[in-house]
Amino acid sequence: MATMLPDLSDAQLAEVDSKAEVKIYRALRECLSNDYVVFFQVGWILQLEEELAKDGETDFIVCHPDYGFVCIEVKGGGVGFDASSGEWFSIDRHKNKNRINNPISQALKAKYSILKKLKENRRWLALSLHNVVRGHAVFFPDVGNTELLSRPDMPMNLIGSANDLKEIKNWINGVFAYWGNDSSKGTPLGRNGIEVIKEIFARSFVVSPLVSTQLAEQESRRLHLTKDQIRVLDFLRSRRRVAVSGGAGTGKTVLAVEKARRLAAEGFHTLLTCYNRQLADNLSRVCDSVPNLDVMSFHQLCHRLIDRANKASGRDLVAEAKVTYPGKDLYDIQVPNALAYSVEILPDRYDAIVCDEGQDFREEFWVPLEFLLSEYEKSPLYVFYDDNQNLYSRAGTFPIQDEPFSLSDNCRNTTPIHMAAYKYYKGLAVNPPDNPGDEIQFDAAEGRGQQASKINARIVDLITRQGVQANEITVLIADALHKAEYYSLLARLPLPKPTIWLEEGERGKNTVLLDTIQRFKGLESQIVILWGLDAIDLSKHSELLYVGMSRAKSLLNIVAKSETCSFISSTAKLLM
């Protein structure tokens, strides 16, 4: 049997829309030997498009180490061509005609585009496979006689039919023979060549959480790609401008990181950016060893490029922006426009940009970001966002015309945390996770000092009696304006050694993090304690509860006055 990538079960093949492609898939799998490697439904994006080498996708790539590769375009049903109009069409069993793309042209362009994509890879270039056999062909599995289909640009040898399905190995070998007829000058693809093709078009990866430690019992049910996430990664393969929406816990950040990594690995100089500095620092640590990938918050990007442009030009771009936009907010208006000025001075450009937490970006941010793309309209731009986490009242539109792709499965929280947080969510439905856990816990106390003592007592119990690691615990403050007071109340209370309190820093093994809900957006923690809710009008700021609650993966504790606890409990229909 051939090596199939992906290796689909019968149940998975039943979900493939094209039954014609399924016929070819089964025939190739069953009839080819294990020397052959077959890639199914392959998509790609090129760094630079050319006349024949464009972004695209192909139904099959068949590889053999002694020869090379052939890309095959499949069309089901009957097929026809109108010479007067130059149009191709399919014919169903009711004799209905439907216009289709030229399958021969699709296969031809795919061949050149695949070769171009391979040449972007350093490992491929190092193999010096300059004369490897590469070909293209078409297959019509529902057509019996293909004599009428033969054309100058597609001889009979390169057209598969229903008659070839049972002997598809002979047909494939005939295609290789046609394209490799001058074999004396050919370079075998070899196993190393096939491995490079795998790396580019079928690279496996493991999705890791942003927080390194887990509560093992629930984490084992959590760390897997949902069907939604697999679909969106496939969806992103050959599209240059995509917005992906989803509620908290649907994996947007995981997907943003993986897409940025893939682009960087494919040779794109890539920027992964977000609004929150805390999230940017975390993403930077996660992607620290990835070459060709820059990770920073939007305002880190601004300051870096503005400073370089000032030194190169002798100008003060922020001062110029203040003159142009007097009285406007420094970080919302003036600094982004200074970044746009810097683009006119510096040659720095990115081949691709991936933006996480895009709902926090103002419209003024998108203009300089687009200017930073090497090709303003064509360079890849991906935005991941959640409308219900718009704590900063930013713009809700992005420079992407297509409808957003929606994620609908929560794969972060336990079921009780999901049900509580999503009472405050407004948007497309998100399915709760199949991950049971404890109900939300409430600790009621009237004064902040008493509340701090309750928080401290609970953390001491978690660490000393229940075996929880200190860095699995985060205290999030809703009242960000007075955060220093909350921090100081906790900081003077002792923790079991060697554990210490950590205020808004990079957590270590023996630290309990104190932070604000706003700063912690996009991040997660096994255990979250929410505090400072008494000072917030929760009827007007329910998004704070949504964001704060949804940061907790396994255990959520709310510490507040009795009145506040009762309000949250009744609103979310939870039992205390």
Secondary structure, 3 states (H helix, E strand, C coil): CCEEECCCCHHHHCCCCCHHHHHHHHHHHHHCCCCCEEEEEEEECCCCCCCCCCCEEEEEEEECCCCEEEEEEECCCEEEEECCCCEEEEECCCCCEEEECCHHHHHHHHHHHHHHHHHCCHHHHHHCCCCCEEEEEEEECCCCCCHHHCECCECHHHEEEHHHCCCHHHHHHHHHHHHCCCHHHCCCCHHHHHHHHHHHHCCCCCCCCCCCCCCHHHHCCCCCCCHHHHHHHHHHCCCCEEEEECCCCCCHHHHHHHHHHHHHHCCCCEEEEECCHHHHHHHHHHCCCCCCEEEEEHHHHHHHHHHHHHHHHCCCHHHHHHHHCCCCCHHHHHHHHHHHHHHHHCCCCECEEEECCHHHCCHHHHHHHHHCECCCCCCCEEEEECHHHCCCCCCCCCCCCCCCEECCECCCCCHHHHHHHHHHCCCCCCECCCCCCCCCEEEECCCHHHHHHHHHHHHHHHHHCCCCCHHHEEEEECCHHHHHHHHHHHHCCCCCCCCEEEECCCCCCCEEEEEECCCCCCCCEEEEEEECCCCCCCCCCHHHHHHHHHCEEEEEEEEECHHHHHHHHHHCCCCC
